[in-house]
Amino acid sequence: MNLDLEKICIQMTEVCLETGKFIRQEAQHFKKSAVEYKGNADMVSYVDKTAEKQIVNSLSQILPEAGFLAEEKTADKLGLRYTWIIDPLDGTTNFIHGLPCYCISIALAEGNEIIAGVIYEINQDECFYAWKSGPAFLNKQIIQVSSASKLNESLFATGFAYYRYEKMQAYMQVFDELLRNSHGIRRLGSAAVDMAYVACGRLEGFYEYGLNPWDVAAGIIIVKQAGGLVSDFSGGDDFLFGKEIVASGKEIFNPFYHVVNSHLGK
């Protein structure tokens, strides 16, 4: 069966926009007493879980045969060919503290290949999306990665692991080198938003380790279809399940990747 990926991607954006209304509404009166802890700094609430259930129900109608890989595990159906990869609220810590940077991230995978992705940044009402063989969009306008080619004209983003610290020393060496040779480094608190911002050229590059598939799946195809490059820390393609990723515009990729690889590569 050949899927109409453009149609499916548009339907995915509609799911994000609808679920985003719920998250935006709950943000107005959310109390920290509703927080549950999966780990010391790994938090969840009824907002994440309810949003995920809404997304799962809607996506099930779009492609009933697809399985689910969802952060809050509200659905565990296996798909023989297609899988929805869902983060109902990427940037939960920001949401809990009232910081305005969090999003919904949904991707559709065929095997291990991402074929459609949507990232909806709720506070800015910005919907980034792309499908295989198509362009990347922000609110219906085609986007492209930055054309910057030098570190000293680039702005980067990263995040910090909240449970795996074995690479932290090398990680901070990358941070130090980039900080000294660029416009700076931002830590926004949402890997999906970071990748969306790379795709539209607001950031030149993003790197992080300790990530899960739902953190990066949608961003992978959006960056690629916007003209960017994605790799793991050693230049390979183990970035969906390998818990490490480098994403940037094509022109800056080699110098940016070299800094990351020199400290964090295998």
C-alpha positions as CSV (number, residue, x, y, z in Angstrom):
1,M,0.0,0.0,0.0
2,N,1.3,3.4,-1.0
3,L,0.5,6.1,1.5
4,D,-0.5,9.6,0.7
5,L,2.1,11.1,3.0
6,E,1.2,14.7,2.3
7,K,-2.4,14.0,3.3
8,I,-1.3,12.0,6.4
9,C,1.1,14.7,7.5
10,I,-1.7,17.4,7.2
11,Q,-3.9,15.1,9.4
12,M,-1.0,14.8,11.9
13,T,-0.8,18.6,12.1
14,E,-4.6,18.8,12.8
15,V,-4.1,16.2,15.7
16,C,-1.3,18.4,17.1
17,L,-3.3,21.6,16.9
18,E,-6.3,20.0,18.6
19,T,-4.3,18.4,21.4
20,G,-2.4,21.7,21.8
21,K,-5.6,23.4,22.7
22,F,-6.0,21.0,25.7
23,I,-2.4,21.6,26.8
24,R,-2.7,25.3,26.5
25,Q,-5.9,25.3,28.5
26,E,-4.4,23.2,31.3
27,A,-1.3,25.4,31.5
28,Q,-3.4,28.2,32.7
29,H,-4.2,26.5,36.0
30,F,-1.7,23.7,36.3
31,K,-0.4,23.1,39.9
32,K,2.9,21.4,40.7
33,S,1.1,19.1,43.1
34,A,-0.1,17.2,40.1
35,V,3.5,16.2,39.2
36,E,4.6,12.6,39.3
37,Y,8.3,11.5,39.2
38,K,9.7,8.9,36.9
39,G,13.2,9.9,38.1
40,N,14.9,12.7,39.9
41,A,14.4,15.2,37.1
42,D,12.1,13.1,34.9
43,M,8.6,14.3,35.5
44,V,5.2,13.6,34.2
45,S,1.6,14.7,34.9
46,Y,-2.0,14.0,33.9
47,V,-1.5,16.5,31.1
48,D,1.2,14.4,29.4
49,K,-0.9,11.2,29.8
50,T,-4.2,12.7,28.7
51,A,-2.7,14.4,25.7
52,E,-1.1,11.2,24.7
53,K,-4.4,9.3,24.9
54,Q,-6.0,12.0,22.7
55,I,-3.2,11.7,20.2
56,V,-3.3,7.9,20.1
57,N,-7.1,7.9,19.6
58,S,-6.9,10.3,16.7
59,L,-3.9,8.7,15.0
60,S,-5.6,5.3,15.2
61,Q,-8.3,6.6,12.9
62,I,-5.8,7.9,10.4
63,L,-3.8,4.7,10.0
64,P,-5.4,1.9,11.9
65,E,-2.8,-0.7,11.1
66,A,0.1,1.3,12.6
67,G,1.6,0.5,16.0
68,F,2.7,3.0,18.7
69,L,6.0,3.9,20.4
70,A,4.8,6.5,22.9
71,E,6.7,8.1,25.8
72,E,4.0,7.6,28.4
73,K,3.2,4.1,27.2
74,T,-0.6,4.7,27.0
75,A,-0.6,2.5,23.9
76,D,1.6,-0.5,23.2
77,K,0.2,-1.8,19.9
78,L,2.8,-3.2,17.5
79,G,2.7,-2.4,13.9
80,L,4.1,-4.8,11.3
81,R,5.1,-2.0,8.9
82,Y,4.2,1.4,10.3
83,T,4.8,2.9,13.8
84,W,3.6,6.2,15.3
85,I,6.4,7.7,17.5
86,I,4.8,10.2,20.0
87,D,6.0,12.7,22.6
88,P,2.8,14.3,23.8
89,L,4.6,17.0,25.7
90,D,8.3,17.5,25.0
91,G,9.6,20.0,27.5
92,T,7.5,18.8,30.4
93,T,9.9,20.4,32.9
94,N,9.3,23.8,31.2
95,F,5.6,23.2,31.2
96,I,5.6,22.4,35.0
97,H,7.5,25.5,35.8
98,G,5.5,27.8,33.5
99,L,8.4,28.3,31.0
100,P,7.1,28.9,27.5
101,C,9.0,26.3,25.4
102,Y,7.3,23.0,25.0
103,C,5.7,21.1,22.1
104,I,3.9,18.0,20.8
105,S,6.1,15.8,18.6
106,I,4.6,13.1,16.3
107,A,6.4,11.0,13.7
108,L,5.4,8.2,11.4
109,A,8.0,5.5,10.8
110,E,8.1,2.8,8.2
111,G,10.5,0.2,9.7
112,N,13.3,2.4,11.1
113,E,12.8,5.2,8.5
114,I,10.9,8.3,9.5
115,I,8.6,9.2,6.7
116,A,6.5,12.1,8.2
117,G,6.9,14.3,11.2
118,V,5.2,17.2,13.0
119,I,6.4,19.4,15.8
120,Y,3.9,21.8,17.3
121,E,5.4,24.5,19.6
122,I,2.3,25.4,21.6
123,N,3.2,28.8,23.0
124,Q,4.2,30.3,19.7
125,D,1.5,28.5,17.8
126,E,4.1,27.3,15.4
127,C,3.6,24.0,13.5
128,F,6.7,22.5,11.8
129,Y,6.1,19.5,9.5
130,A,7.6,17.5,6.7
131,W,7.1,14.2,4.8
132,K,9.4,12.1,2.7
133,S,10.2,13.6,-0.7
134,G,8.5,16.8,0.2
135,P,9.6,20.2,1.6
136,A,9.6,21.2,5.2
137,F,7.1,23.7,6.4
138,L,6.4,26.2,9.3
139,N,2.7,27.1,9.3
140,K,2.3,26.4,5.6
141,Q,5.5,28.3,4.6
142,I,8.5,26.4,3.2
143,I,11.5,26.6,5.5
144,Q,15.2,25.9,5.0
145,V,18.2,25.4,7.3
146,S,20.7,28.2,7.8
147,S,23.4,28.8,5.1
148,A,26.0,29.8,7.7
149,S,29.3,27.9,7.2
150,K,31.5,29.1,10.0
151,L,31.3,28.4,13.7
152,N,31.9,32.1,14.5
153,E,28.7,33.0,12.7
154,S,26.5,30.3,14.3
155,L,24.2,29.8,17.2
156,F,23.9,26.2,18.7
157,A,21.6,24.4,21.1
158,T,22.0,21.4,23.3
159,G,20.5,19.7,26.3
160,F,21.8,17.9,29.3
161,A,21.1,14.3,30.3
162,Y,19.0,13.9,33.5
163,Y,20.0,10.4,34.3
164,R,23.2,9.4,32.3
165,Y,26.2,11.4,33.4
166,E,29.1,9.1,32.2
167,K,29.8,11.4,29.2
168,M,29.4,14.7,31.0
169,Q,33.1,15.6,31.1
170,A,33.5,15.1,27.4
171,Y,30.2,16.8,26.8
172,M,31.3,19.9,28.6
173,Q,34.5,19.9,26.5
174,V,32.3,20.2,23.4
175,F,30.3,22.9,25.2
176,D,33.4,24.8,26.0
177,E,34.9,24.7,22.5
178,L,31.6,25.7,20.8
179,L,31.0,28.5,23.4
180,R,34.4,30.0,22.7
181,N,34.0,29.9,18.9
182,S,30.4,30.7,18.1
183,H,27.6,33.1,18.8
184,G,26.7,31.0,21.8
185,I,24.8,27.9,23.0
186,R,21.2,27.8,24.1
187,R,19.5,25.2,26.3
188,L,15.8,25.5,25.5
189,G,14.6,22.4,27.3
190,S,13.0,20.6,24.4
191,A,15.0,18.6,21.9
192,A,12.1,18.6,19.4
193,V,11.9,22.4,19.5
194,D,15.7,22.6,19.1
195,M,15.5,20.5,15.9
196,A,12.6,22.5,14.6
197,Y,14.6,25.7,15.1
198,V,17.5,24.1,13.2
199,A,15.2,23.3,10.3
200,C,14.0,26.9,10.0
201,G,17.4,28.4,10.4
202,R,17.0,30.0,13.8
203,L,19.8,27.7,15.1
204,E,22.7,26.5,13.0
205,G,23.0,23.2,14.9
206,F,22.0,21.0,17.8
207,Y,23.6,18.1,19.6
208,E,22.6,16.0,22.6
209,Y,23.0,12.5,24.1
210,G,20.7,10.4,26.3
211,L,17.7,11.1,24.1
212,N,14.8,8.7,23.2
213,P,13.2,8.1,19.8
214,W,10.2,10.2,20.6
215,D,12.5,13.2,21.4
216,V,14.0,13.3,17.9
217,A,11.9,11.3,15.5
218,A,9.9,14.1,14.0
219,G,12.8,16.5,14.1
220,I,14.9,14.1,12.0
221,I,12.8,14.3,8.9
222,I,11.9,18.0,9.3
223,V,15.6,18.9,9.4
224,K,16.4,16.6,6.5
225,Q,13.6,17.9,4.3
226,A,14.7,21.5,5.2
227,G,18.1,20.7,3.6
228,G,20.0,19.8,6.8
229,L,22.1,16.8,7.9
230,V,21.7,14.4,10.8
231,S,24.1,11.9,12.2
232,D,25.2,10.3,15.4
233,F,28.4,11.4,17.2
234,S,30.5,9.1,15.0
235,G,29.1,10.1,11.7
236,G,26.8,7.1,11.4
237,D,23.0,6.8,11.2
238,D,22.3,5.4,14.7
239,F,20.5,8.6,15.8
240,L,16.9,7.4,16.2
241,F,17.6,4.7,18.8
242,G,21.2,5.3,19.5
243,K,20.6,8.1,22.1
244,E,22.9,10.6,20.5
245,I,22.4,13.1,17.7
246,V,24.0,15.9,15.7
247,A,21.7,18.0,13.5
248,S,22.6,21.1,11.5
249,G,22.6,22.9,8.2
250,K,24.7,21.4,5.4
251,E,27.2,24.3,5.3
252,I,28.1,24.2,9.0
253,F,27.9,20.5,9.4
254,N,31.5,19.5,8.9
255,P,33.1,22.0,11.4
256,F,30.3,21.5,13.9
257,Y,30.4,17.7,13.7
258,H,34.2,17.8,14.0
259,V,33.9,19.5,17.4
260,V,31.3,17.0,18.7
261,N,33.1,14.0,17.2
262,S,36.5,15.0,18.5
263,H,35.3,14.7,22.1
264,L,32.3,12.4,22.0
265,G,32.9,10.1,19.0
266,K,33.6,6.4,19.5
